[in-house]
Amino acid sequence: MATDVEPPELARLLDLAERPRAANWSLRAALCRYAQPQPERVSAVLDLVRRIEFALHPHLAAVEQDGPGLWHALETGDPGGRDPYLLGLLRAMTELDRLGDELATWAVDRQGARPDGDVDAVTAAVAHQLADLGVPHEERPARPPRSRG
């Protein structure tokens, strides 16, 4: 997403969907494997990622300018006068980031229990956070009518 962001931990968080995790699996790659038996859950996670990316885009300059301060606010819980909307988006991203680590670990070794319960819990929590922030849902274009002929 943003390339000139400090600290590195914040830059990694901003690269939530594509950053390599366990055995170089990204969240998106792990979701592809997880989608085989769980397409509805994957769709819900991807919807949240897209909503956050869309909502975060207008704030990237602020993230680049105040990365260390934002990271400190996330770690300590003290906003220090920073935009609560932006901090809320970043907090939601941290939850999805933890889920990304779990899904990548599962994708590498699927012998253990499936992470369905954690996917459901994180999806519900992040959806609630985004609703509280007023982050809109992605509007999907209407499908053109099928031609009959």
JOHUMO-V733759 format. One record per backbone hydrogen bond with DSSP energy under -1.0 kcal/mol. CO is the residue of the C=O (numbers start at 0). NH is the residue of the N-H. E is the energy in kcal/mol with one decimal. If there is no record, write none. Layout:
BEGIN
co = <CO/CO>
nh = <NH/NH>
e = <E/E>
END
This chain:
BEGIN
co = <6/7/8/9/12/14/16/20/21/24/25/26/27/28/29/30/33/37/38/39/40/41/42/43/44/45/46/47/48/49/50/51/52/55/56/58/59/60/61/65/66/67/68/69/70/71/72/78/82/83/84/85/86/87/88/89/90/91/92/93/94/95/96/97/98/99/100/101/102/103/104/114/115/116/117/118/119/120/121/122/123/124/125/126/127/128/129>
nh = <10/11/12/13/15/18/27/23/24/20/29/30/31/32/33/34/37/41/42/43/44/45/46/47/48/49/50/51/52/53/54/55/56/58/59/62/63/64/65/69/70/71/72/73/74/75/76/81/86/87/88/89/90/91/92/93/94/95/96/97/98/99/100/101/102/103/104/105/106/107/108/118/119/120/121/122/123/124/125/126/127/128/129/130/131/132/134>
e = <-1.9/-2.6/-1.9/-2.3/-1.2/-2.3/-2.2/-2.0/-2.4/-1.3/-2.6/-2.5/-1.6/-1.6/-2.7/-2.0/-1.4/-2.0/-2.2/-1.9/-2.1/-2.8/-2.1/-1.7/-2.2/-2.6/-2.4/-2.4/-2.7/-2.5/-2.5/-2.7/-1.6/-2.3/-1.4/-2.0/-2.6/-2.2/-2.3/-2.8/-2.8/-2.3/-2.2/-2.3/-2.6/-2.6/-2.1/-1.8/-2.4/-2.2/-2.2/-2.3/-2.5/-2.2/-2.2/-1.8/-1.5/-2.0/-2.6/-2.1/-2.0/-2.4/-2.0/-2.0/-2.9/-2.4/-2.2/-2.3/-2.6/-1.7/-1.7/-2.7/-2.6/-2.4/-2.8/-2.5/-2.4/-2.5/-3.0/-2.4/-2.0/-2.3/-2.7/-2.1/-2.6/-1.7/-2.6>
END
